[in-house]
Amino acid sequence: MVSNLLYEHCALIITINVMIDMKPNIFLLTIDSVRAERFYGPKKSAVTPNFDSIIKNGLFFTQNIASSDQTGTSIASIFTGRYPINSGVTQYNFNFDFVTFFDELKKMGYSLYSCTHDLLMFKKITKNFKQHLEYIYAKKNSYPHLDNDLGSKILKNFLNKKMDEPWMFYCHLVDLKDPTIWAKDFDDKRFGKTIYDRNLSALDTWIGKFLESIDLTNTLFVITTDHGEYVTSSSDNLEKSIRKISNVGKKFGFLESIGKKPFATSLKIARKMKQRQAENLTLSEKRNYFLKRAGTALFDDLVKVPLLFIGYGIKEPKIISSQVRHIDIFPTIFEFAGLPITNSSIDGKSNVPLYKGIKPDESSAYIEAGSIDPKKTGAVIGLRTSNYKYFRSRNNPKENVNLYDLQKDPKEEHNILDAELIKKMEEKLSYFIEKSKSFEKNKINDDEAIELEKELRKMGYIV
């Protein structure tokens, strides 16, 4: 836990560092698939004393908006400070030269370190880092996780090791994507209602170990996620039963005529169990059972995500409810660290003024769905403000039109379809669309598409 005394000490060290022009270290951690309300608020059932301590003693943005519901597209918007519609960088489209904030940090004398899985985009971005630890992104039933040596490797190779200062360490974790409990000590309702929540409780213990290994007086520690996730509210037994039936079906599915029937039957039973479980749920709860990411919707389940800062530059704790965006993360890091931003083409802006009590006009957040086809962009685009959420078909503004009043309907259950409001939101969205036309976009060739399809199969997006 971080005490008030530590913050007084931090403030003193910051003053001394500024006087002698020392640059702080930066630790950016992205955790795959963190749902905002599972992390903080009345729906939270995970036990997370270390995350709670950061919220209490650091800077917490409760309304941070991801640019996309797909990892690569969303992460790229953080690294570039640009929306994917402008940068052209997506989950698949990255095999061209583009500038990231890592490039800027390297020019300023930072040593770059990283730990990510083997997503092709991560390989591209970390290619020129001083040291990179790569773990294998396995299939859906066996994701790598912190307790399986990964956490120890992060501590040994980076946080407990003398990295060349000033350093930037970027780490991406996939612990919450595991459909099973990876830390058996947490397989208990005391640590959360669902497997997802219990894995979050287990992950929190490693956040504590990371905090113990870094010096917050000269390190800015930033935690966020790539996107949210649909998480079922089902009981343990139902979740385990569905997985067991599905696994049996997959096992026998490799057989020819004999195996197809058990596989089809198990899937049918699983679907019926899921439908029965969802019968009495609200519309927003049912979404978790029947919708998927990279689909036809952009609800807050997927794009409203946590964002935390602690350590260097954070002189007093604050919780800020104003809307901020993924594209603002690095501009905010740079201002806290006292670093100049030389790239004038970014879409993001620093949120340090919000921290200082200055409330500038809110910026709308552009959002877009991911795609499971390497040669196609996501099917849905939209805008979010603190008051309204608007999304529709990318190719036809008259199709799949959704408009929600987030103040009156935060669960997004009532599509209001107000013609005047839709017109205003469409005018704002048109600004982003028109602006994007001035940027030349890279196109994926056939060979790249084949490699990306292999990656999609490995990640479980297609079978």
C-alpha positions in Angstrom: 0.0 0.0 0.0 1.2 3.5 -0.7 1.1 6.0 2.2 0.7 9.8 2.2 4.2 10.0 3.4 5.4 8.4 0.2 3.6 11.0 -1.8 5.3 13.8 0.1 8.6 12.1 -0.6 7.6 11.7 -4.3 6.9 15.5 -4.5 10.3 16.3 -3.1 12.1 13.9 -5.5 10.2 15.3 -8.5 11.3 18.8 -7.6 15.0 17.7 -7.4 14.7 15.7 -10.7 13.3 18.8 -12.5 16.1 20.9 -11.2 18.8 18.6 -12.6 16.8 17.7 -15.7 16.3 14.0 -14.9 13.8 12.0 -17.0 11.5 9.6 -15.1 11.2 5.9 -15.9 7.8 4.8 -17.5 6.1 1.5 -17.0 3.0 1.0 -19.2 0.9 -2.1 -18.5 -2.0 -3.1 -20.7 -4.1 -6.0 -19.5 -6.2 -7.6 -22.2 -10.1 -7.5 -21.8 -10.7 -5.5 -18.6 -14.3 -4.6 -18.1 -14.7 -1.2 -16.4 -17.5 -2.1 -14.0 -15.8 -5.4 -13.0 -12.8 -3.3 -12.0 -14.5 -0.5 -10.0 -18.0 0.2 -8.7 -21.0 -1.6 -7.3 -20.8 -4.6 -9.7 -17.2 -5.4 -8.8 -16.9 -8.8 -7.0 -13.2 -9.4 -7.5 -10.9 -8.8 -4.5 -8.2 -6.4 -5.6 -6.4 -4.6 -2.7 -3.5 -3.5 -4.9 -5.7 -2.0 -7.7 -7.8 -0.4 -5.0 -4.7 1.1 -3.4 -3.7 2.6 -6.8 -7.2 4.1 -7.2 -7.0 5.5 -3.7 -3.5 7.0 -3.9 -3.1 7.7 -7.6 -5.0 9.1 -10.6 -8.0 7.1 -11.8 -10.0 8.0 -14.9 -13.4 6.3 -14.7 -14.5 7.1 -18.2 -11.7 6.2 -20.5 -12.7 5.2 -24.0 -10.9 2.7 -26.2 -10.7 3.4 -29.9 -11.7 -0.2 -30.9 -12.9 -3.5 -29.5 -10.0 -5.3 -31.0 -6.5 -5.6 -29.5 -4.2 -4.5 -32.3 -6.4 -1.6 -33.5 -6.9 -0.3 -30.0 -3.3 -0.7 -28.9 -2.1 1.1 -32.0 -4.2 4.1 -31.2 -2.4 4.3 -27.8 1.1 4.0 -29.3 0.4 6.5 -32.1 -1.9 8.9 -30.4 -4.1 8.7 -33.5 -7.4 7.1 -34.4 -7.2 4.1 -36.6 -9.3 5.8 -39.2 -6.5 8.4 -39.5 -3.4 6.4 -39.0 -4.5 3.4 -41.0 -2.9 1.1 -38.3 -5.2 -1.8 -37.3 -5.0 -5.3 -36.0 -3.7 -6.4 -39.4 -2.6 -3.3 -41.3 0.7 -2.4 -39.8 3.4 -3.5 -42.2 4.4 0.1 -43.2 6.3 2.9 -41.6 4.4 4.8 -38.9 5.6 6.9 -36.0 4.9 5.8 -32.4 5.6 7.5 -29.0 8.2 4.7 -28.5 10.2 6.2 -31.4 10.0 9.6 -29.7 11.2 8.2 -26.4 14.1 6.5 -28.0 15.2 9.8 -29.6 15.1 11.4 -26.1 17.5 8.8 -24.8 15.1 6.3 -23.3 16.0 2.6 -23.2 13.0 0.5 -24.4 12.1 -2.8 -22.9 9.0 -4.9 -23.4 7.1 -8.1 -22.7 4.3 -9.1 -25.0 2.8 -12.2 -26.7 3.7 -13.0 -30.3 1.0 -10.9 -32.1 2.6 -9.8 -35.3 1.9 -6.1 -34.6 3.8 -6.4 -31.3 6.7 -7.9 -33.2 6.7 -4.9 -35.5 6.5 -2.3 -32.7 9.1 -3.9 -30.4 11.6 -4.8 -33.2 14.1 -2.1 -32.2 13.7 -2.3 -28.4 16.8 -2.9 -26.3 15.3 -6.1 -24.8 12.0 -7.9 -25.6 10.5 -10.9 -23.8 8.0 -12.7 -26.0 5.6 -15.4 -24.9 3.5 -17.6 -27.1 -0.1 -16.7 -27.5 -1.6 -20.2 -27.2 -5.1 -21.4 -28.1 -8.1 -20.3 -26.1 -8.0 -23.1 -23.6 -4.4 -22.5 -22.6 -3.5 -18.8 -22.4 -0.1 -18.0 -20.8 -0.4 -16.3 -17.5 1.6 -14.7 -14.7 1.6 -17.8 -12.3 3.0 -20.0 -15.1 6.5 -18.5 -14.9 5.6 -15.3 -16.9 5.3 -13.1 -13.7 8.6 -14.4 -12.4 10.3 -13.7 -15.8 9.0 -10.1 -15.8 10.4 -9.5 -12.3 13.7 -11.3 -13.1 14.4 -9.8 -16.5 13.0 -6.3 -16.0 11.6 -4.9 -12.8 14.2 -6.5 -10.4 17.0 -5.9 -12.8 18.9 -2.7 -13.3 17.5 -1.4 -16.6 19.4 1.4 -18.2 17.8 4.7 -17.1 15.7 6.4 -18.2 13.8 3.4 -19.2 10.4 2.7 -20.8 9.0 -0.8 -20.0 5.8 -1.9 -21.9 4.0 -5.1 -20.9 0.8 -6.7 -22.3 -0.9 -9.5 -20.3 -3.7 -11.9 -21.3 -4.5 -13.4 -17.9 -8.2 -12.4 -18.0 -8.8 -14.2 -21.3 -8.3 -17.6 -19.8 -11.6 -19.5 -19.6 -10.4 -21.5 -16.5 -9.0 -20.5 -13.1 -5.3 -20.2 -13.6 -4.6 -19.6 -9.9 -6.3 -22.4 -8.0 -6.1 -20.7 -4.7 -8.6 -18.1 -6.0 -11.1 -20.7 -7.3 -13.6 -19.6 -4.6 -16.7 -17.3 -4.5 -14.8 -15.2 -2.0 -12.7 -13.9 -4.8 -15.4 -13.2 -7.3 -18.8 -14.3 -8.7 -17.3 -15.6 -12.0 -14.1 -17.1 -13.3 -13.3 -13.8 -14.9 -13.6 -12.0 -11.6 -11.5 -14.6 -9.8 -8.7 -14.3 -12.4 -8.8 -10.6 -11.8 -8.3 -11.2 -8.1 -5.4 -13.5 -8.8 -3.9 -10.9 -11.2 -4.1 -8.3 -8.5 -1.5 -10.1 -6.4 1.0 -9.7 -9.2 0.2 -6.0 -9.4 1.4 -5.9 -5.8 4.6 -7.6 -6.7 5.2 -5.2 -9.5 4.6 -2.2 -7.2 7.1 -3.6 -4.7 9.7 -3.8 -7.4 9.6 -0.3 -8.8 10.5 3.1 -7.3 7.5 5.3 -7.6 9.5 8.4 -6.8 11.1 8.3 -10.2 8.8 6.0 -12.2 5.4 6.7 -13.6 3.3 3.5 -13.6 0.3 3.5 -16.0 -2.3 0.7 -16.2 -5.0 0.3 -18.8 -6.5 -2.3 -21.2 -6.9 -2.7 -24.9 -10.7 -3.2 -24.8 -13.5 -4.5 -22.6 -15.2 -7.9 -22.9 -18.6 -9.6 -22.8 -18.6 -11.5 -19.4 -21.4 -13.8 -18.5 -23.0 -13.6 -15.0 -23.6 -17.4 -14.9 -22.8 -19.6 -12.0 -19.6 -21.8 -11.7 -21.4 -25.0 -12.5 -23.0 -23.7 -15.7 -19.8 -22.2 -17.0 -17.9 -25.4 -16.3 -20.7 -27.6 -17.8 -20.7 -25.6 -21.0 -16.9 -25.9 -21.3 -16.9 -29.6 -20.5 -19.6 -30.3 -23.1 -17.8 -28.2 -25.7 -14.4 -29.8 -25.0 -16.0 -33.3 -25.3 -17.5 -32.3 -28.6 -14.2 -30.9 -29.9 -12.5 -34.1 -28.9 -14.9 -36.4 -30.8 -15.2 -33.9 -33.6 -11.9 -35.1 -35.0 -13.6 -38.4 -35.7 -15.4 -38.7 -39.0 -19.1 -39.8 -39.1 -19.1 -41.0 -35.5 -17.6 -37.9 -34.1 -19.8 -35.3 -35.8 -23.0 -36.2 -34.0 -21.7 -35.9 -30.4 -20.0 -32.6 -31.3 -23.2 -31.2 -32.8 -25.3 -32.5 -29.9 -23.0 -30.9 -27.3 -23.1 -27.6 -29.0 -26.9 -27.8 -29.2 -27.1 -28.5 -25.5 -24.7 -25.7 -24.6 -26.7 -23.2 -26.6 -29.9 -24.3 -24.9 -28.3 -24.0 -21.5 -27.1 -20.5 -22.4 -30.5 -19.5 -23.6 -32.2 -20.8 -20.5 -29.7 -19.0 -18.3 -30.3 -15.7 -20.1 -34.1 -15.9 -20.2 -34.8 -13.7 -17.2 -31.9 -11.3 -17.7 -32.1 -7.7 -18.8 -31.2 -6.7 -22.3 -27.8 -5.4 -21.3 -27.0 -8.6 -19.4 -28.1 -10.8 -22.4 -25.6 -9.1 -24.6 -22.8 -10.9 -22.7 -24.2 -14.3 -23.8 -25.0 -13.6 -27.5 -22.7 -10.8 -28.8 -19.0 -10.9 -29.7 -16.3 -8.4 -30.2 -15.4 -7.4 -33.7 -19.1 -7.6 -34.5 -22.0 -5.2 -35.2 -22.2 -3.3 -31.9 -20.0 -1.0 -29.8 -21.5 -1.0 -26.4 -19.7 0.3 -23.3 -19.1 -3.3 -22.3 -16.3 -3.2 -24.9 -15.1 0.4 -25.1 -15.4 1.9 -21.6 -12.2 0.8 -19.9 -10.1 1.7 -16.8 -7.1 4.0 -16.8 -4.8 4.5 -13.8 -1.6 6.5 -13.1 0.6 6.4 -10.0 4.1 7.5 -9.1 6.1 10.3 -10.7 4.1 13.5 -11.3 1.1 12.4 -9.3 1.3 14.7 -6.3 -2.2 14.1 -5.0 -4.7 11.3 -5.5 -7.7 12.1 -7.8 -10.6 10.2 -9.4 -11.8 11.9 -12.6 -15.1 11.1 -14.2 -14.7 13.3 -17.3 -14.5 11.4 -20.6 -10.9 10.8 -21.8 -9.6 8.6 -24.6 -6.9 6.0 -25.4 -5.3 8.4 -27.8 -4.7 10.8 -24.9 -2.7 8.3 -22.8 0.8 9.1 -24.2 0.3 12.9 -24.4 -0.6 12.7 -20.7 2.4 10.5 -19.9 4.7 13.0 -21.7 3.3 16.0 -19.9 3.6 14.3 -16.5 7.2 13.4 -17.4 8.0 16.8 -18.7 8.7 15.6 -22.2 7.9 17.5 -25.4 5.6 16.2 -28.1 7.1 16.9 -31.5 4.5 15.0 -33.7 1.8 17.5 -34.7 -0.3 14.9 -36.5 -1.7 13.2 -33.3 -5.4 13.2 -32.5 -4.8 12.9 -28.7 -4.2 15.6 -26.1 -2.9 15.6 -22.6 -5.3 15.1 -19.7 -3.0 16.8 -17.2 -5.2 19.9 -17.2 -8.1 17.8 -15.9 -5.8 16.6 -13.1 -5.0 20.2 -12.3 -8.7 21.1 -12.0 -9.0 22.7 -15.4 -12.0 21.4 -17.4 -11.5 22.0 -21.2 -14.3 21.3 -23.6 -14.9 17.6 -23.9 -13.6 15.9 -27.0 -15.8 13.3 -28.7 -14.3 9.8 -28.9 -14.3 8.1 -32.3 -14.8 4.3 -32.0 -14.8 1.5 -34.4 -15.3 -2.3 -34.4 -12.6 -4.7 -35.2 -12.7 -7.2 -38.0 -12.0 -11.0 -38.4 -11.1 -10.5 -42.0 -7.6 -9.2 -42.6 -8.6 -7.5 -45.8 -11.6 -5.7 -44.4 -12.1 -3.0 -41.8 -14.7 -3.4 -39.0 -18.4 -3.2 -39.8 -19.3 -0.5 -37.3 -18.1 3.0 -36.6 -19.4 5.6 -34.1 -18.9 8.4 -31.6 -19.1 8.6 -27.8 -19.5 11.6 -25.6 -20.4 11.7 -21.9 -24.0 12.2 -22.8 -24.6 10.0 -25.9 -23.3 6.9 -27.7 -23.9 6.7 -31.5 -22.8 3.9 -33.8 -23.9 2.6 -37.2 -22.8 0.6 -40.2 -19.4 1.8 -41.6 -20.6 1.7 -45.2 -24.1 2.9 -44.9 -25.2 5.6 -42.4 -28.8 4.3 -42.6 -28.1 0.8 -41.4 -27.7 -0.6 -37.9 -28.2 2.9 -36.4 -27.9 3.0 -32.6 -28.2 6.1 -30.3 -28.3 5.9 -26.5 -28.7 8.6 -23.9 -25.9 7.6 -21.5 -27.1 9.8 -18.7 -30.7 8.4 -18.6 -29.8 4.9 -19.9 -26.2 4.0 -18.9 -26.8 0.4 -19.7 -27.7 1.2 -23.3 -30.9 -0.7 -23.4 -33.1 1.8 -25.2 -32.2 2.9 -28.7 -33.8 6.3 -28.8 -33.4 6.9 -32.6 -33.9 10.7 -32.2 -33.6 12.1 -35.8 -32.3 15.5 -34.7 -29.7 14.0 -32.4 -28.6 11.5 -35.0 -28.1 14.3 -37.5 -25.9 16.1 -35.0 -23.9 13.0 -34.2 -23.5 12.1 -37.9 -22.2 15.6 -38.6 -19.5 15.1 -35.9 -18.7 11.6 -37.3 -18.5 13.0 -40.8 -15.7 15.3 -39.6 -13.6 12.2 -38.7 -14.4 10.5 -42.0 -13.5 13.5 -44.1 -10.3 14.1 -42.2 -9.2 10.5 -42.7 -9.4 10.9 -46.5 -6.4 13.1 -46.4 -4.2 10.3 -45.1 -2.8 7.7 -47.4 -3.7 4.2 -46.2 -1.5 1.1 -46.6 -3.1 -2.0 -48.3 -2.6 -5.6 -47.3 -1.2 -7.9 -50.0 -2.2 -11.6 -50.4 0.9 -13.0 -48.7 0.3 -10.8 -45.6 -3.4 -11.8 -45.5 -2.4 -15.5 -45.4 0.0 -14.9 -42.5 -2.6 -12.9 -40.7 -5.2 -15.6 -41.2 -2.9 -18.0 -39.4 -2.7 -15.6 -36.5 -6.5 -15.3 -36.4 -6.8 -19.1 -36.1 -4.2 -19.2 -33.4 -6.1 -16.5 -31.5 -9.4 -18.4 -31.9 -11.2 -15.7 -34.0 -11.7 -18.2 -36.8 -11.7 -22.0 -36.8 
